[in-house]
Amino acid sequence: MRVFDLSVSEMLWSRRTIFMALVVGAPVLIALFLRMLDAFGAPVFRVNNAMMAGPAIFGLMIWVFYLRFTVPVLGVFYGTSLIADEVEDKTITYLFTRPIPRSAVLLGKYLAYLMCTVLIVLPSVMLVFFLVVPTGGSGIAEVFPSLVADLGMLAIGLAAYGAVRIGSPDWPVPSTRLDVPLTALNTFILICSSVTMVKALSAIKRGDRRGLVLFLLGTIAGGCAFLGIQAYEWTHLIVHEGLAIQKSLFGATFFILTGFHGCHVLSGVIYLSCIAIKGARGGYTREHNSPVEIAGLYWHFVDLIWILVFTFVYLI
């Protein structure tokens, strides 16, 4: 973890990171421009006299700006930085003063660069999401204000967490109190549930009602597994580690932030269960599936929130 901390402190304010932060700002400006044109009634979302929905435009921007450009460039930037450090033996002093396996050094740096990538790309993706998805006649516009409110609450919670942590000299290193590998597995499960949610929406858009229900059940199972592992983690921390809201600021902020997200996951599981029941009864068709789309976007939003919580609470 020492290698991880040192690498993060160096990379967050490096010239590569500042340059890439400016690069990922371009899609946000484009999304803001499209949103302004849509507000003035310009036909920017019409292709061959057909209205493009906001989620379709968001997916196109993800593919063009992030997957095909930003993420590969970040991989090259941070990969060359990692190679340069090893070639120039910048870690040799650390290895002499506190000998550890070189594989541990490489893993610590890799995790640091991965976290920097998430911190750079994810805020841009979320801003593009909230600017573009409600446009073009998308049904998500109906729930957009509540999602913005949730995002604002999360931002306030993370800001309060950061302020409390900076002001507490005895704040523990998260990896010494929390089970980071178990939570990483839980994060992977939640991300996989987003994949099944995408497959569910794709199935109903093809008119495949059975596929919709099966993939929704897979998503619900992923959400239940996430909540089960989180319940196990809470029980272990409270019963065996003695961590509690009233005993320390670390415990208070941890349980509030993870509990806030857990409530959203539980709400999503109940929401998706209702969608699955209605879908099994034939309530959705190839032409009428906007409730499934809204539920899917809510579930992806829950995933994005957790990535932020996991990064700031468990890794930093």
N, C-alpha and C positions, 0 to 999 in steps of 0.2 A: 504493500500500500504506500510505502514511502516513495518508491519510484513513480507510482501513479500520481501522488500529490505533487511531486516535483515537476513531472511532465505536464500536468494540467496547468500549473502556475506559469510555466514557460509558454505553453501553446496558446492559452487564451488571449494573450496580449502580443502574440507574434505578428509579424507583417503578413504572413500567409492567412492567418485567421481574420485580421482586419480587412484584407482584400476580399476574402470570400464572404464576409458579412456584407460588404458593399455589393457583391455579385448577387447574393440571394435577395437583396433589396429590390432588384430589377423586376422580378415577378410580382412583388407587392405593388410596385408603382403601376405596372400594367393592369393588375387586378383593380386597383383604385380607379384607373382611367376608364376601364370597362364599366365599373359600377356607376361612375358619373355619367357616362353615355347612356346607360340603361335608365338612370333616373330622369334624363331629359327626353326619353322616348326614342332614342336613335335605334334603328334596326340592326344593331351589331350582332344580335344573337339569332339572326335568321339566315339559314342556309338552304337555298333552293325553295324559298317560300315556306320553310318549316322552322319552327322555333326550337333552338337548341336549349335544353335544360341546363340549369346551373351546374349540377353534378357532372354532366358530360364535359362542360368546359373546364371544370376543376380537374377532372381526370386527364384531359388533354394537356393542361398546364403542368401537371405532375410529371407526365411522361416526357414532355419536351424540355422543360426547364430544370427539373430535378434529377430524374432517373437517367436522362441521356446527357446531361451536362454537369450539373452541380456536384452530384455524388461522385462521378468518376474523377472530376478535377480535384475534389477534396482527397480522394484516395491517392492520386498522384502526388499532391502537395505533401500530405502527411507521410506517405510511403517514402518519398525521397528524403524527408526530414529524418525519419527513423534510420534509413540506410546511412545518411550522412553522419548521424550521431555515432553509429557503430564504427564506421570507417575512420572517423576522426578521434575515436576513443574518448568521447566526451563523458562516458560513464565510468571510465577506468578509475578515477579517483574514488567514486562512491564504492566501487567493487573492492578497492584496496582497504578503505576504512571500515566497510561492513560487508564482508564477502557474502554474496548470495549467488545462486545459479544465474547464468546469463539468460536462461529461458524465463526466469522470473522478471528480469529487467525488461525483456522484450514484451512479455505479457502485460506488465504494468504500463509500458508506453503505448501498446496497442489499445488497451482499455481507455487510456487518457485521450488518445486521438479519436477513438470511437465516441467518447462522451463529447468532445469538442465538436465533432460533426453533428451530433444530435442537437447540441445547444445552438449551433449556427443554423441548421436547416429547419428544425421543428418550428420555431417561432414564425419563420417565413411561411411555412406550409399552413400553419393555423390562421395567419392573417389572410392569406389567399383564399383559404376555405371560407372564412366568414365574409369576405368581400364578394366572392364569385357565386357560391352555391345558392344564395337566396335570389339570384337574378334569373332572367330568362324564363319566368313562369314556373319555377320549381316550387313544389309543395312544401319544401323545407322553410320557405319564407314565413309560414305560419308559426313555426316554433323557434325562429331565429332569435327573437328577443330573449327567450328563456335561456338559450345556449350562451348568448352574450353575457347574461347575468351570471351564469355558472362560471364562465371563464373569468369574469371580473372577481368573483369570490375566490377562485383559485389563485389569481394573481395577488390578491390581498393576503391570502393565507401564506403563500410562498414569500412574499415581502416581509410579513411579520416573522416568519420562520428565520429568514436571513438576518433580520435585525436582532432577534433574540439570540441567535447563534453567535453573531459577531460580538454582542455585548456580554457573553458568558465566557470567561476565561477557562472554566473547567468543563467546557462542553466536550463530551466523549467523542472519540472517532467512531462513526457509525458502524464500521465493520467489526468493532470490538463488542458491540451490544446487539447488533442485528444480524440475522442469517442472510447474508447477501446472496450466496449461491441458491438457496431455496427460493428467495424472492425473484432472482433472475429466471429460474424455472417457471415461476408463476407468471412473470412478464411474458415469457415465451408462449405459455398457454393462452394468455389473453390476446396476444397478437395472432395466434392461430385461429382463435374464435372470430377475429375480423375477416380472415380468409374465408371461413365457412359462411359468414354473413354475405360476403360478396358473391359467393356461389349460390346462395339462396335467392338473392335478387336476380342474378343472371338466369336462374331456373324459371322463375315466374315470368320473366320477360320473354322466355321462349314458350310460355304456356305450360310448363312442367310443374304441376301442382305437387306431385309426389316429391320431386327434387326440392321444392321450396320447403316442405315440411321437414324432410330429412336433414337438410343443411341448417334449418333453424334449430332443430333439436341438437345438432352438433354445436351450434353457437351457444345455446342455453347450457349444454353440458360443460362447455369451456368456462362460462361465467360461474356456474355452480362450483366447478373445481377451483377456480380462483378464489371464491369466497370461502371454500372449505380450507384451503391452504392458509388464507389470511386469518381465519378463525383459529387454526392451529398455532400460527405464529403469535397471535395475541395471547392465547392461553399460556403458551410457553413463557412469554415475556412477563406476564402478570403473575403467574403461579410460581415459576422457577427462578426468574430473574428479578422479581420484585419491582418491575417497572410499572408505574401508575401515573395517572394525570396529576394527582395531588402531591406526588413525591418529588417531581423534578420538572423543570422547563422542557428538558429533552423528551420526557414521557408525554407531557401535555401536548407539545407540538406534533409529536409522532402520531399519537392516537387521533388527534383532531384531523390532521391531513389525510391519513390513511382511512380513517372512518368516513370522512367526507367523500372520498372516492368510492369506498365500499358501499355507501348508500346509493350512489349512482349506478354501480354495477348491479345491486339488488333490484333497483327500479328497472334497469334494462332487462334483467332476467324475467321479471314479471311482465313487462311490456312485450317482450318477444314471445313469451308463453301465450299471451292473448292473441298475438298475430298468428302464431302457429296453429292455435285452435280454430281461429276463423279461416285460415288457409286450408286446413284439413276439411272444412265444411264447404269449400268451394267459394270462399268469399273474395278471392282475388283471381284476376285473369291476366292475360297478356296485355290487355288494354288498360285495366284498372289495377294498378299496383303501387300507387303513390304512398299508401301507408307503410308498405314494406320498405320503400325507399327511405322514408323519414326515419323509420326504426333503425335501418342500417346506418344512416348518417349519425344518429344519436349514439349507436354502439361504437362507431369509429371515433367519435368525439370522446367517449369514455376512455378508449384506448390511448388517445393522445394525452389526456389528462394524466393517466397513470405513468406514461413515459416521463413526463415532467416530474411527477412526485417521486418516482423511482430514482431519477437522476439526482435531484436535489436532496432527498432525505437519506437515501441509501449509499450513494456513490461519492458525493462531494464531502 
